[in-house]
Amino acid sequence: MNTKLTIRLDNEVINKAKQYALRNKTSLSKLVEAYFRELTNNYKETKMEVTDKELQKVSGTVSIPDSVTIDDLLTDRLFNKYIHD
């Protein structure tokens, strides 16, 4: 199923892309689709899991109580960044 997509690009980039598409006997849409397909085929989502002990190892001089979790630390950081700043 094809769906229309509107994107905004610099005029120079668009003109060069049109020339490239013309030289390669393809459409701009097919060119963009091929690029997105290649980009997403190579993308591998990874989820990093860090234990409290691993966090303590890289934190150096910071001592983290056993009762504090990574989620607690992240929540505090985000709260301080977006609420208090």
C-alpha positions as CSV (number, residue, x, y, z in Angstrom):
1,M,0.0,0.0,0.0
2,N,1.4,3.4,-1.0
3,T,0.9,6.4,1.3
4,K,1.6,10.0,0.6
5,L,4.4,11.6,2.7
6,T,5.2,15.3,2.8
7,I,8.8,16.2,3.8
8,R,10.6,19.5,3.7
9,L,14.1,19.7,2.4
10,D,16.6,22.3,1.3
11,N,15.9,23.3,-2.4
12,E,19.5,22.5,-3.4
13,V,19.2,19.0,-2.0
14,I,15.9,18.5,-3.8
15,N,17.3,19.7,-7.1
16,K,20.3,17.4,-6.9
17,A,18.1,14.5,-5.9
18,K,15.9,15.1,-8.9
19,Q,18.9,15.2,-11.2
20,Y,20.2,11.9,-9.6
21,A,16.8,10.3,-10.1
22,L,16.6,11.4,-13.7
23,R,20.1,10.1,-14.5
24,N,19.2,6.8,-12.9
25,K,15.8,6.5,-14.6
26,T,13.8,6.4,-11.4
27,S,11.5,8.6,-9.5
28,L,12.2,10.7,-6.5
29,S,9.6,8.7,-4.5
30,K,11.3,5.4,-5.4
31,L,14.7,6.9,-4.5
32,V,13.4,8.0,-1.1
33,E,11.7,4.7,-0.5
34,A,14.8,2.8,-1.3
35,Y,16.8,4.9,1.1
36,F,14.3,4.5,3.9
37,R,14.2,0.7,3.2
38,E,18.0,0.4,3.4
39,L,18.1,2.6,6.5
40,T,15.5,0.6,8.4
41,N,16.8,-2.8,7.2
42,N,20.2,-2.1,8.8
43,Y,18.6,-0.7,12.0
44,K,18.7,-3.1,14.9
45,E,16.9,-2.0,18.0
46,T,18.9,-2.8,21.1
47,K,17.8,-2.4,24.7
48,M,20.5,-1.9,27.2
49,E,19.9,-3.4,30.6
50,V,22.1,-2.2,33.4
51,T,22.2,-3.7,36.8
52,D,22.6,-1.7,40.0
53,K,26.1,-3.3,40.5
54,E,27.1,-2.4,37.0
55,L,26.0,1.2,37.5
56,Q,27.9,1.4,40.7
57,K,31.1,0.1,38.9
58,V,31.0,2.9,36.4
59,S,29.8,5.6,38.8
60,G,33.2,5.6,40.5
61,T,32.9,7.5,43.8
62,V,29.2,7.5,44.0
63,S,27.7,5.1,46.5
64,I,24.3,3.9,45.6
65,P,22.2,2.3,48.4
66,D,20.8,-1.1,47.6
67,S,17.2,0.3,48.0
68,V,17.7,2.7,45.1
69,T,17.0,1.4,41.6
70,I,18.1,2.7,38.2
71,D,14.5,3.7,37.6
72,D,14.7,5.8,40.7
73,L,17.8,7.6,39.5
74,L,16.4,8.2,36.0
75,T,13.2,9.5,37.4
76,D,15.0,11.9,39.7
77,R,17.2,13.0,36.8
78,L,14.3,13.7,34.5
79,F,12.3,15.4,37.2
80,N,15.3,17.7,38.0
81,K,15.9,18.4,34.3
82,Y,12.4,19.2,33.2
83,I,10.7,20.4,36.4
84,H,13.3,22.2,38.3
85,D,15.5,23.7,35.5
